[in-house]
Amino acid sequence: MNYFSERLLSFRHAFRGLHVLFVREPNAWLHLLATIGVSVLGYCYSLSPNEWIAIVLCVAIVFALELLNSSIEVLCDTLHPKRHPGIKRTKDLAAAAVLIGAIGALLVACFIFIPKIIAQ
């Protein structure tokens, strides 16, 4: 297999991972809905390039954390299908990472949009 074919295959695996995320993880749809909402608001309020950069980075971080959290959950469930305190702690920590990322993204959105809404 040549270099180009290997890269194509790795992209196929990555897109399969996104498909799995949206098929099996309901929270991914909440993040997508929030992304659409923020994008519509951004368009309506004519965000600056720097504001768009902040929004895009926040969205990417939240989705990346959700993917990592889902990966950790699948791995833990595969390795130890029965309840185990260490597995529970691991899953809770991974979920907390998503929560922190989502709160950070919400704060960034508030810093960007609240002054624009008040100024209307």
N, C-alpha and C positions, 0 to 999 in steps of 0.2 A: 504494500500500500504506500503510495507516495505522500509527500508532505501535505499537498492540497486536499487529498482525500481524507487524511487523518484529521485535518482541521474541520472539514465539513462534518465528519462523524462526531467530533466533539461538540459542534454547534447543535447537531441533532439531539445529542444527549441533554444538552442544556435546555433546549426547547421542550423536550420531554419532561424535564424537571418542572418547568413552568406549568405545563399541562397538568401534571400530578398535583401541583400546589393548588390550582384553581378547581380541580375536580374533588380533591379530598380535604381541603382546608377551608371551612366557611369564613374564617377571619380574613382570608385573602380577598374575598369579595367585598368585605367591609373596607379594607384598605384601597381597593380599586374604586369603590364608590366615593371614598374621601378624595382620592386622586382626581377623579372626574369633577367633583364639586369644587376643589381648589383650582383646578384648571379653568373651569368656567368663571369663577370669581376673578382669577388672574386676568383672563381675557376682558372681562367687564371693567375691571379697574386699571387696565393698561399697565401692567407691572413693568418695572424697569428690567433691563437685562440682569442686573445683579439680584433683583428679587426673584426672577425666574430661576437663576442658578441656585439660590437658597432652596426654593421649592423643589426643584428637580433633585437636588442632593438629599433633601429630607425624604422624598418619596423613595429614592433608590435605597437609602439606608433602612427604612422601615421594611421594604420588600426583601432586602438582603437578610435582615434579622429574622423575618418571618420564614424565609427559606432555611436558614440555619436552625431555627427552633424546630421546624417540621422535620428536618433531617435528624436532629438529636432525638426527637420523640420516636421516629421510626427505628432508629438504631437501638435505642433503649428497649423498645417493645420487642424487637427481634432478639436481642441478646438475653433479655430477662422478661419473658411474657407475664410472669406472676408479679404481684405487688412486692416492692422492695423499697425500704426507706431511702437507700442511696439513689435509686432510679427516680423516685419521686422528687427528691431534692434536686437532682440534675435537671429534670423536666421543669420544675418550678423556676430554677435559675435561668434556664433558656427562655421561658415565657416572660420572666421579668425583664430580660434584655429587650424583647419586643415592646413591652410596656414602656420602658424608659425611652426607647427610640420614638415610639408613637407620641408620648408626652412631649418630647423635644420637638417633634415635627409640629404638633399642635401649638406649642409656644411660638415657634417661628412664624406659623401662619397668623397667629394673633398679633405678633409684632408688625407684620406686614399689612394685614387687612384692617385691624381696628382703627388705626389713624386715618386710613382712607375712608372708612365708613363714617367716622365722626366728622371728617372734613366735608362731607356731602351737604 
